[in-house]
Amino acid sequence: IHHIFSLAFHAAKSKRPNLVSRMKLTLATAALLAPHASAFLGHGAMRPLVQEAAKTRGPAPLGCGFLAICDSTLPKDELRLKTLTLQRLVRHRGPDGSGIHVCETPDTGRHSAVAHERLAIVDPLSGNQPLFSADRSKICTVNGEIYNHLELRASVKDPSVFRTGSDCESIVHVYDEIGVDVASKLDGDFAFVIIDEKSGEVYAARDPAGVNSMYMGRGVDGSLWFASEAKPLVEGGCISIETFPPGHYYKGKNGHGELVRYYNPVWRDVKAATAPLDLGFIRDTFIKSVEKRLMADVPYGVFLSGGLDSSLVASVITRVRRKRFLERGNPSDLSPLKSFSIGLKGSPDLAAARKVADAIGTEHYGFEFTVQEGLDAVSDVIYHLETYDITTIRAGTPMFLLSRKVKAMGIKMVMSGEGADETLAGYLYFHKAPNGTELHEECVRKVDALYTFDCLRANKATMAHGLEVRVPFLDKDMLDATMLLDPEFKLRKAGEATQFTEKWLLRAAFDEPENPWLPSEVLWRQKEQFSDGVGYDWIDGLKAHAGKVVSDEDLAQASIRFPYNTPSTKEGLYIRQIFHSHFPNNAYGLGIEKTVPGGPSVACSTAKAIEWDASWSDPTKQDQSGRFVDTHDAKV
């Protein structure tokens, strides 16, 4: 009670809008609790509230890095040492603890090893991996958060088999009971491997959208490798490296197996996208997807770029926390949410983010960076993101710089707004979609490719510093709610009373003037890609620098050096050369460079969508910046 009135007093003395809005909340809360103040303060009655609040905290989520080497010909001790050595390459993902288990494959004389680097979100003294089945015959290493873990625990026949409070432990016990169907039962973001010591079988799976990164490869001895990042596979000399596809599981034995798609949403077929527009349902589904991602008692915050998507994430979090405090009394929900943005001096994102923060009452930190600081970081960004895709590096650089600052402030988890542009046709090039059918088919292509672009960037730019990111727009229920909609509701109809701008339906769902979620000018702000919103000089500066260090002759010879996905611009060649310096191993033509997609793009479009505007067939008009669409307010 004292803390509440203290907040209200300081807010009343301030003219800052965010403190004034916080004052209204704290005074209202104080009014509700004041009649019981003596009981709280004098008789220890706060304890039941705190105990009740503790029940709402989730178990320790496991952000991490892992490496599994299956059916290796190396002797046990040599495999253990090799696995530990290579596992260091992903230690940045989990700097708080390590674990390893080595076992013999039945009847073959080969050995398997699983190693894990843990990011301890809660309770750093327990919850280390690998995890084991009840009889310890199945070994599991996981990178993930399982939001329906309580339901899964309840479904296990013998609850005494659980040894930890980890949400991820449910995976190995459910697998023990139902086998390969376990992946389809999970609601969360995950990548994991299970090895059965008795049978020699290997099972691996990745979440539906590919939020958590995962790779697989083949060793020279026929061994099968899985890892959170490609670095151990490259350094370990794998003869093939590929991205583990989202929504799939692998099941095999003795180095032979198959990938099976377990996530088969009906909305992949445009004929299934017939749902009527229900703005309330869209809003409620999104709120639930945010709320479930607050399951852990961790130092967390939100990336707030000032664009629509991240601003809605931040606004929903603040409301959920207020509601949760009044219902459950968790004192930590009274502290202001921390929000973070980054940009060049004077960038549109910094200004918009501050406006949102003041309106919703977050404790906001806006960081500036210079073009030179961005250029200095590009090599590290390419190394950590393991890609040479231009827009991923453009956007990944400021996100990488911001993540470092956020982690230094003691934050271990952030929420972010990735995914809405793919599911709701938010990129400006969607303005050119000729009809609902083609728009929907493009949305499906974009969702399918998220794991190679935005999910890859968000996961690796943050985990480079041991920071976990969660993306509520890619919740399975949210995917269904948005992708089952009749695509006609996603078309932009310039000059009409509705659908006059991109993502109109999402904006309209949260347009409540009597109780605004966001300032109107942000709620209806034109889509600005993150790499543009940090300041147009960032992309222009990167291009200018590449023009200085890459010669015309270098570009002319690019196809000889890089016959696969040959760079067509000096910026692309500059990024590709740095990538090659970090990952020179082409692995018999099946190396890491094949994990990066290519093809022409305008404003992050797929190559297919280039057909929507005749002018885009000109290679000089093909750039991934949103400014290359003629409906952009600052078009090139």
Buried (B, 14 or more C-beta within 10 A) or exposed (E): BEEBBEBBEEBEEEEEBBBBBBBEBBBBBBEEBEEEBEEBEEEEEBEEBEEEBEEBBBBBBBBBBBBBBBBBBBEBEEBBBBBBEBBBBBBBBBBBBBBBBBBEBBEEEBBBBBBBBBBBBBEEEEBBBBBBBBEEBBBBBBBBBBBBBBEBBEBBEEEEBBBBBBBBBBBBBBBBBEEBEBBBBBBBBBBBBBBBBEEBBBBBBBBBBBBBBBBBBBBEEBBBBBBBBBBBBBBBEBBBBBBBBBBBBBBBBBBEBEBEEBBEBEBBEBEEBEBEBBBEBBBEBBBBBBBBBBBBBBEBBBBBBBBBBBBBBBBBBBBBBBEBBBEBBBEEBBEBBBBBBBBBEEBBBBEBBBBBBBBBBBBBBBBBBBBEEBBEBBBBBBBBBBBBBBBBBBBBBBBBBBBBBBBEEEBBBBBBBBBBBBBBBBBBBBBBBEEBBBBBBBBBBBBBBBBBBBBBBBBBBBBBBBBBBBBBBBBBEBBBBBBBBBBBBBBBEEEEEEBEBBBBBBBBBBBEEEEBBBBEEBBBBBBBBBBBBBBBBBBBBBBBBBBEEBEEEBBEEBEEEBEEBBBBBBBBBBBBBBBBEBBEBBBEEBBBBBBBBBEBBBBBBBBEBBEBBEEBEEEEBBBBBBBBBEBBEEEE
